[in-house]
Amino acid sequence: DAASSLACGHLFCDTCWATYLTMKVNDGETDVGCPHEGCRLKVGPSFVDAHCDRDVSGKYRSFLADSFVDRANNVVWCPSPNCGLCCQLVSIASPGGGGSRSAAEASTSGSSRAAPEVDSHIRDVWQRPHVLLVVPTP
């Protein structure tokens, strides 16, 4: 059986990786690391894609997006029922110079509008259409 590793170099057979990753994803985990004791290196979507079937990879990407939105201060899910868009909250000056408004912008994987401090694993997840929502600032 072929073997592979993350950048840490800890080799495991591909069957073991597939079993390990599938188990972690099915348990709802997104912070999945190298199984070597003491190693802190994390897997990303492309590694999961290479070792798991499409259903597991899709579930991982969905959990990863949910986890990111839950932790981010400036990202929310679109309030429209069943929309599924991930929106970045930004402040913009209102026309006429009086006060400001907030805009929620959905980011896409190729967009230059990705949230600051977003790692490449999260950028891979944001593959949704672009939308702009303007809401008044309280």
KEMIFI-953217 format. One record per residue (C-alpha): x, y, z. Coordinates in steps of 0.001 Angstrom, whole numbers, padded with zeros to 6 digits, always signed. Each point is the difference from the previous one (the first is absolute). Layout:
<recs>
XYZ
...
</recs>
This chain:
<recs>
+000000+000000+000000
+001259+003476-000833
+000923+002331+002842
-000137+003754+000364
+000634+002708+002538
-000591+003633+000729
+002970+002395-000094
+001103-001445+003374
+001140-003186-001755
-001866-002475+002249
-000922-002757-002474
-003209-002011+000248
-001512-002309-002574
-002721+001561-002132
-002596-002481+001281
+000773+001070+003577
-000246+003682-000984
-003369-000607-001675
-001360-001850+003036
+001356+002569+002466
-001265+003027-001964
-003417-001547-000660
-000419-000769+003697
+000993+003556+001027
-002246+001657-002601
-002964-002229+000873
+000505+001063+003629
-000329+003630-001160
+003616+000962+000597
+001661+002695-002102
+003225+000421+001950
+001480-003278-001201
+003724-000445+000386
+002690-002483-000803
-000679-003168+002037
+003632-000266+001119
+000205+000560+003766
+001048+003555+000805
-000208+001272-003599
-002010+003195-000345
-000181+000302-003787
-003572+000189-001341
-001498-001457-003163
-001694+002217-002551
-002791-000533-002518
+002324-001126-002803
+001482-002733+002218
-003499-001177+000982
-001016+000073-003698
+002988-002176-000908
-000728-002637+002659
-003792-000104+000377
-003034-000423-002217
-002027+002998-001248
-002648-000289+002724
+002564+000182+002804
+001896+002829-001739
-003217+001988-000467
-000990-000539+003614
+003464+001135+001155
-000192+003197-002066
-003486+000735+001319
+001091-000535+003618
+003072+002145-000639
-002149+002882-001268
-002387-000338+002970
+002916-000020+002416
+001541+003089-001580
-003259+001980+000059
-000587-000987+003634
+003451+001332+000997
+000192+003106-002197
-001124+003355+001356
-000635+001533-003413
-001609-002921-001860
-003614-001177+000141
-002306-002258-001958
-002408+001809-002318
-003276+000565+001868
-002114-001087-002969
-001531-003458+000600
+001913-002837-001688
+002460+002413-001655
+003240-001560+001244
+002175+003013-000847
+002831+000932+002309
+000121+003798+000417
+002850+002200+001191
-001096+003066+001975
+001757+003213-000940
-000713+003657+000755
-000465+002445-002834
-000557+003750+000084
-003550+000962-000815
-000644+002387-002907
+000030+003625+001162
+002597-000638+002720
-002460-000494+002867
+000819-003082+002079
+000687-003386-001455
-001735-003168-001059
+001058-003601+000228
+000226-002184-003050
+000170-003776+000030
+001984-001292-002942
+000190-003628-000952
+003538-001016-000838
+000986-002314-002800
+003128-002096-000294
+001559+002236-002665
-001129+003292+001514
+002313+002659+001363
-002676+000680+002626
+000836-003007+002199
-000171+000703+003718
+003261+001111+001615
+002004-002686+001772
-001851-002767-001842
+002264-002945-000648
+000128-001815-003323
-002131-002885+001308
-002924+002365+000576
+000469+001789-003350
-000407-003405-001654
-003408-000330+001649
-001387+003348-001192
-001138-001008-003466
-003390+001672-000112
-001515+002745-002191
+000654+003642+000870
-002757+001959+001720
-000149+003352+001806
-002374+000618+002911
-000227+003528+001418
-001417+000342+003493
-000265+003127+002200
+002500+000402+002832
-001787+000255+003375
</recs>
